[in-house]
Amino acid sequence: MSRFKKLIGDVDLTKDLTLLLFIGGLYSLSAALSNTFVNIYLWKQSGEFSDLALYNLAIVVLQPLTFILAGRWAKKIDRVIVLRIGVIFLALFYLTVLFIGTNASKFLLLLGALLGVGYGFYWLAFNVLTFEITEPENRDFFNGFLGILTSVGGMIGPIAAGFIISRMEKFTGYSVIFGISLTLFSIAVFLSFFLKRRPADGRYLFGRILAERKNSMNWRMITNAHFFQGLREGTFIFVISVYVFISTGSELALGTYGLVNSSISFLGYFLVSRLLKKEYRKRAILIGGLLLYGAIFFIVFEVTYQKLLMYAATIAIAYPLLLVPYISLTYDVIGRGWKAAEMRIEYIVVREIFLNAGRIVSILGFLAAVSFFNEEKSIPILLLIIGAGHSVIYLFVRKIQFQSA
């Protein structure tokens, strides 16, 4: 036990915090196994960037709409039940993919909608539970350790999935991987029954917290930052994996890319969560954002597998530097906001609205680029523009100030 305490630091691991980490870890492993390969699965059936964009657009449109509904339900029923609904919808997504098989590209909007609804319920509940279960003293640990679990999943998932898919005929390997993801989500549902029940009450004042941006500079700055975070994520989340597959034609190479990225990311999250002090949060966000933008230049002019691996290594260093302090800072802003204890759900919902608004703008820009211009020329230019999103985050968070007690 003493060795374990040395590993995690001076942190009080409660039952609910541990369970939430396990559920987050299972989600991360399932996502690492399948999410990247769903895009390749659809790409192999369709071969059109625009189809992938429509699938991802359906996700990011349904996700914020579901967040608004999930927020209302979280005020009326148990938050743990909302989490469970999200995981069930994610499992339903994989059941549907398995059922329709090689006709998946004909049901892009349905699949995207199922995933978007699942994400909406899951992340609303997970974020609210994170806010309730963690304290300012252990928030960096939780976010960092969750990042470690995500990285471990990212190390195991893609390389295992790539190996299985490459060893089986046609689309059989994809069915196996989607089936494993379905099983992992089922385990997550089971674990959720052991979380302490967290009923809520009170009125759902989504509009009031949206309007709170006019009263609180901190809240306005952090929501603006989330829009620009989404601006990069919307397109990069699917384009890079397709680039890797196009440059190699191999699912195993895509798995290797994920292994390189997550191995370095694992070390990054561990070090940042243990070593980063509160007073250096904003500086870390700046460095992480600049590294993320600089990484784009590895791939924007000439895409090769070697350059993609260098890109993977660079962003694996950058993301822990940016996300661990950024997420903690976000929760601190919410925690000090107007009626934070009573309105925490509304704060989470509004934050996600801005994040997904950025993603929607990003994908719509991508659709315009590939629909009206030459793909080979327009996509690199678009990546250079929207890729600045994480760098812009610092311009907003540097203005956030907390009054000392």
N, C-alpha and C positions, 0 to 999 in steps of 0.2 A: 504493500500500500504506500509506503514511504517513497518508493521509486516512482510510483504513479503520480504522487503529489509533486515530486520534482519535475516530472514531465509536463504536467498541466499548470504548475505554479500554484500560488495561494488562492485557490478558487473553491468555493463551497458548491459541490455538485448535488443539487437537489434531485429528487426522483423525476419531477416534471421536466427539469432542464435536460436531464440525461435522456428521457424518452423523446423529447423534441429533437435532440441531436440525432438519435437513432432513426427517427422518422425522416428527418432531413437527409440523413446519410443514405437511407434506402431510396428516397426520391432521386438523389444525385446519382446513385449507381444505376438505377433504371434509366434515367435520362442519358447518362453517359453511354449505356449500352445501345440505346435506340434512337435518340433524338437526331443525332447527326446522320444516321443511316436511313431514317425516314425520308429525309431530303434526297439522299442518293437513290433510294428505292423509287421515289416519284420521278427523279431525274432520268433514271434508266428506262422508265415507262414512257415518259413524255419527251425529254430532251429539250424542253423549252424553259428558258429563264423566267419568262412571263408566268408560266404555270406555277413554278415554285414561289414566285412573288405573290400570286393570288392565294395560294395555300397559307403562306405566312401572314398575308394581310388579313385573312379570315380569323387567324389566331389573335392578332393584336387589336382587331376591332371588337371581337366578342369578349376578350379578356377584361377591358375596362367596363364594358356594359355589365358583365357578370359581377365585377367588383362592387358596383353600385348596389345591385340586388343582394349580393352576399353581405355587404355592410349592413343593409336593413335587416336581413335575417339574423346576423350576429348580434343585433340589438334586441331581437325578439326571442331567439333560441340560443342554445349552448354553442359557444365558439368551436368546441371540439366536434360537434355534429357538422358544422360548416366545413371543417377540415376533412372530415370523413366523406362528405358529399363530393368535395374536390377530388379526392383520391379515387373514389368510385367512378367519376366521369373520366379520369385519366385511364383507369383500367378499361372502361367502356371504349375508349379510343382504340386501344390495342386489340380489343375483341373485334371491333369493326374492321380494322386493318387486316386481321387474320381472316375474317369472314369474306371480305371482298377480294383479297389477294391481288392478282395481277390487274384487276380493274380499278385499283386505287386511284390512278390518275384521272379517272372519270368522276371521282367523288371528292375533288380537292376541297371544295368549300365546306362540305359536310365534315370531313376529317379535321379541317382547320377549326371549324366551329366547335366540335367536341373537345379538341385540345384547348381552345381558348376558354371555354366554360370551365373545364377542369382546372386550368391554371388560375382562373379568377377566384374560384372557391378555395382552392388549396392555398394560394399565396396570401389571400386576404386573412384567412384563419391563421396561417403560419406566422405572418408578420405581426398580427395582433397578439398571438400567444407569445411570440418572442418579446414583444414590448412588455407584456404582463409578467412573464416568468423571469426575465433578466433585469438586472439593476445596472445603473451607470458603472458600478465597480466591476461587474463581470461581463459587460456587454462586448468589450473588445475580445475577451477570451471566447465568448460564445460565437461571435462572427468569425474569429480566426479559426477556431476548432471546426466550425461548420465548413469553412473553406478547406481545411485539411481533409475532412471527410469527402468533400466534393472532389478534391484532387486525387484522393485514393480511388474513388469511383472512376474518375477520369483516367487513371492509370490502368485499372483493371478492365473497365468496360469497353473502350474502343478497340484495344488490341485483341481482346477475347472475341468481340463481335466480328472484327475484321478477319480473324483467323477462321472462325466458324463459317462465316459467309463465303470466304474464298475456297473453303474445302468442300462445299456442297454445290450441287447442281442448281443452276438458274436461280430461282428465288426461294429455294427451300431453306437456306441459311437465315434469310430474313425472317421467315415464319418462326424459326426456332428462337431467334433473338427477341422478337416481339412477344413470344410466349413467356420467355424468362422475365421480361419487363412486367408483364401482366401478373406473374407470381409475386414479384417484389412489391408491387402496389397492393396486392392482397395482404401481404404480411404487414405493410404499413397501416392498413385499415385495422387489422387485428391489434397492433400496438396502440392505436389511438384509443382503444377501450380502457387502457390503463391510465390515461391522462386524467387528472383531476377535473371534474365537471366545472365549467366556468360560465354559468348563466349570466345574462346581461339584462339591464332594464334601461328605461329612459327613452327619450325621443330621438329619432334619427335626423340629425341636422346637417346633412351633407352640404346643402347650399350655404349654410352659415359658415362652415369651415372653409369652403371655397372662397367666400367673401372675406375671410380673415386675412387673406393675402394683402388686403388694403390696410389692415391695422398693424400687421407684424412684418417688419422687414426680414427677420430671420426666416419666417415661413415663406415669404415671397421668394427669397433667394434660393432656398433649398428646393422649392418646387420648380423654379426656373432651371436649376441645375439638373433636375431629373428629366426635364424635357430634352436637354442636350445629351444626356446619357442615352436616352432612347433613340435619339437621332442617329447615333453610331450603331447601336445594337440591332435596330430593325433590319438592316440589310446585311451587316457583317455576319449575323448569326447563321445565315444559310449560304452566302456567296463563297466564303472561304472553304467550306467543306467541298463544295462543287469544284472549286479551283484545284483542290488537292486531288480529287477523283479524276478530273479531266487531264491533269498533268501526268498521272500515273496509270489510270485505268484500273486501279487495284483498291479493293476495300481494305486489304491488309496494310497497304501504304497509308491509308486514311487512319487506320487504327494505330499505326506507328506514330503518325503525326500527333494523335491524341495522347499517346504515351509520353512523348517528349514534352509536350505542353504541360501535362498534369504532373509529371515527375518534378519538374522545376517549380511548378506552381505549389506543389506540396511543401517543399522546403521554404518557399516564399511566405506562404500563409503561416507556417509554424514560427518563423523568425519574426514576422511582423506582429503576430498576435502576442508574442512573448516580450518583444523588445521595444515596440513603438510606444512612446510616451504621449500623453494627451497634448502637450504643448507643441508637438511636432506633427500633429494630424494634418494641418493645412499644407505644410511643406511636403509631406508625403503624397498628398492628393495632387499637388502641382507636378512633382517628379513623375508620378505614375501616369498622369494625363499626357505629359510630354513624351514619355517613352511609348505610350500607346499610339500616339500620332506618328512618331518617328518610325515605328515598326512598319507602317504602311508602305514606306519607300522600298522595302525589300520586295514587294509584290506588285506594285502599281505599274511599273514600266515593262517588266518581263517576268512572267510567272514560271518558275521552275520548282521542282520538288525541294531542292536544296534551299532555295530562298524561302519557301514556305516553312521549312523546318526552323530557319533562323527567325522568321516572323513568330512562329509558335513559341520559341524560347524567350523572345523579347516580351511578348504580351504576358507570358507566364510570370515574369518578374514584375511587370507593371501592374497587373490586376490586383495582387495582394496589397501593394503599396497604396493603391487608390481606394479599393473597395472596403478594406477593414476600417480605416478611419472615417471614410465617407458614410458608410452605413451607421456607424456608431454616432457620428455627428448628426445624422438625420434623426435618429431616435432621441438624441438629446434635445434637438430643436422641438420635436413633438412633445417631449416630456415637460418642457418649460412653456409650452404654448397655452393659449386661453382654454381653460377648463379641460386640460389634457387628460385627466383621469376619466372624466365623463365622456369626452369626445375622441378618445384615442382611435376608435374604429373609423370615424369620419376623417381623421387626419391621414390614416393609412390609405383610405379609398382615394382621397384627393391626390395624394402623392402618386398613386398608381395611374390615375387619370393623366397626369402630366408625363409620366414615364412612357405610357403607351401612346400618347399623342405624338411624342417624338418618334416612336417606332412607326406609327402610321404615316407620318410625313416622310420618313425615310423610305419606306417601301413604295409609297406613291411616286416619290422621286425616281426610284429604281425602275418602276413600271414605265414611267414617262421616258426614261433614258433608253430602255431597250425597245420601246414601241416606236419612237420617233427618230432615233438615231442609230448609228452603227454600234453594235454591242461592244466590239473590241476597243473602240475609241471612247465611247460614252461611259462605260462602267469604271475604268480607271479614274476618269475625271470626277465622277460621282463619289468614288471612294475617298478621294483627296478632300472633297468638300465635307461630306458627312462624317468622315473619319476624325475630324477636329472636335467632335462632340465632347469627348472625355477631357480634352484640354480646356475647353470652355468652362467646364465645371468649376475650376479653381477661381475664375473671375467672379463667380457668385459666392462660393463658400468663404472666400477671404473676407467678405463683408459681414459675415455672421459674427455677432458678438453676444456673449452672455454676461449679464450683470452679476457681479460677485455678491454672495449672500451677506 
